[in-house]
Amino acid sequence: MIADKISVMSGDIVKTPLGDIHKSPDSFDFTKVADFYISKSNQGVPKAWKIHKKMTLRLSVIEGLVRFVFVDIFDLTDIYEIEISSQQNIFITVSPRVLFGFVCLSSGSASIINLPNIKHSEAEVERYPIDFVNYNWGNQ
């Protein structure tokens, strides 16, 4: 099942008078971080579909509300969805070879941070058209 290739962890949120501090989960292994980048997503515009052949993704929403959709490339009906807000401080780890996409559900745009285990390279990415998976993105 595709859900077996996804893990979801939450970090603590420390409330302070000057602004909250979002901490990483205690089990987060920073020795396996090889890169850092932020993806922006505009409201209602799906960014799909993509597979990283070797990269393990470590994703967190740092601005807005995002729906992530993960699909088994060998069974396009095996779908796992999760909606995450920047207010939740949730981290998603995604194994290599998982087809995925996401869409911003909040007004304006959303920002997603990725702390992957290898440097980003277009050579290790496979991209597929939006209609590759029969998925209804609904009313974003």
C-alpha positions as CSV (number, residue, x, y, z in Angstrom):
1,M,0.0,0.0,0.0
2,I,1.1,3.5,-0.8
3,A,0.5,4.6,2.8
4,D,3.3,2.3,3.9
5,K,5.8,4.5,2.0
6,I,4.7,7.7,3.8
7,S,5.4,8.6,7.4
8,V,3.8,11.6,9.2
9,M,5.4,13.1,12.3
10,S,4.5,16.2,14.2
11,G,6.9,18.6,15.9
12,D,6.3,20.7,18.9
13,I,5.0,24.3,18.7
14,V,6.4,26.5,21.4
15,K,4.1,29.5,22.1
16,T,5.9,32.8,22.9
17,P,4.7,36.4,23.1
18,L,6.9,37.4,20.2
19,G,5.8,34.6,17.9
20,D,5.6,30.8,17.9
21,I,8.6,28.5,17.4
22,H,7.9,25.4,15.3
23,K,10.4,22.6,16.2
24,S,11.3,19.5,14.2
25,P,10.2,16.1,15.6
26,D,12.7,14.6,18.0
27,S,13.2,11.7,15.7
28,F,14.1,13.9,12.7
29,D,17.7,12.9,11.5
30,F,19.4,16.1,10.2
31,T,22.5,14.1,9.3
32,K,20.6,12.8,6.3
33,V,19.7,16.3,5.0
34,A,21.6,17.0,1.8
35,D,19.6,20.0,0.4
36,F,17.0,22.6,1.3
37,Y,14.4,24.1,-1.0
38,I,11.0,25.7,-0.9
39,S,8.2,25.1,-3.4
40,K,5.5,27.7,-3.9
41,S,2.0,26.6,-4.8
42,N,-0.7,28.9,-6.1
43,Q,-4.3,28.6,-4.9
44,G,-6.2,25.9,-6.8
45,V,-3.4,25.1,-9.2
46,P,-2.3,21.4,-8.8
47,K,1.4,20.7,-9.2
48,A,1.4,17.0,-10.3
49,W,2.6,14.4,-11.1
50,K,6.2,13.7,-10.1
51,I,8.4,10.8,-8.9
52,H,11.8,11.1,-7.4
53,K,13.7,8.0,-8.3
54,K,16.3,8.2,-5.5
55,M,15.4,11.1,-3.3
56,T,13.6,10.7,0.1
57,L,11.5,13.7,0.6
58,R,11.0,15.4,4.0
59,L,8.2,17.9,3.5
60,S,6.5,20.5,5.7
61,V,4.1,23.3,5.0
62,I,5.5,26.5,6.2
63,E,2.8,28.8,4.8
64,G,-0.8,28.1,4.0
65,L,-2.9,24.9,3.6
66,V,-1.9,22.1,1.2
67,R,-3.4,18.9,0.1
68,F,-0.8,16.2,-0.8
69,V,-1.7,13.3,-2.9
70,F,0.5,10.2,-3.1
71,V,-0.1,7.4,-5.6
72,D,1.4,3.9,-6.2
73,I,2.9,4.1,-9.7
74,F,2.0,0.4,-10.1
75,D,-1.6,0.8,-9.0
76,L,-3.0,4.2,-9.8
77,T,-6.1,3.5,-7.7
78,D,-4.0,3.2,-4.5
79,I,-4.1,6.8,-3.3
80,Y,-3.2,8.4,0.0
81,E,-4.2,12.0,0.7
82,I,-3.4,14.4,3.5
83,E,-4.1,18.0,4.1
84,I,-1.6,20.0,6.2
85,S,-1.6,23.5,7.4
86,S,1.4,25.6,8.4
87,Q,-0.3,25.9,11.9
88,Q,0.1,22.1,12.5
89,N,3.9,21.7,12.2
90,I,3.6,18.3,10.5
91,F,6.5,16.6,8.6
92,I,5.9,14.1,5.9
93,T,8.7,11.6,4.9
94,V,8.1,10.2,1.4
95,S,10.1,7.2,0.1
96,P,11.6,7.2,-3.4
97,R,9.5,6.0,-6.3
98,V,6.2,7.5,-5.0
99,L,4.1,9.4,-7.5
100,F,2.8,12.6,-5.9
101,G,1.3,16.0,-6.4
102,F,-0.1,18.8,-4.3
103,V,-2.4,21.8,-4.4
104,C,-2.7,24.9,-2.3
105,L,-6.1,25.1,-0.6
106,S,-5.6,28.4,1.2
107,S,-6.2,31.9,-0.2
108,G,-3.2,33.1,-2.3
109,S,-0.3,30.7,-2.1
110,A,1.4,28.2,0.1
111,S,5.0,27.3,0.8
112,I,6.4,23.8,1.2
113,I,9.9,23.1,2.5
114,N,11.8,20.0,1.5
115,L,14.8,18.7,3.4
116,P,15.8,15.7,1.1
117,N,18.5,13.2,1.6
118,I,20.3,14.0,-1.7
119,K,20.8,17.2,-3.7
120,H,18.0,18.0,-6.1
121,S,18.7,17.0,-9.7
122,E,16.3,17.1,-12.6
123,A,18.0,13.9,-13.8
124,E,16.5,11.8,-11.0
125,V,12.9,13.2,-11.4
126,E,10.2,11.7,-13.6
127,R,7.3,14.0,-14.5
128,Y,3.9,13.0,-15.7
129,P,0.9,15.0,-17.1
130,I,-1.9,16.1,-14.8
131,D,-4.3,13.6,-16.4
132,F,-1.9,10.6,-15.8
133,V,-3.9,9.8,-12.7
134,N,-7.7,9.9,-12.6
135,Y,-7.8,12.2,-9.6
136,N,-10.4,14.9,-8.9
137,W,-8.6,17.8,-7.4
138,G,-12.1,19.2,-6.4
139,N,-12.8,22.7,-5.5
140,Q,-9.5,24.1,-4.6
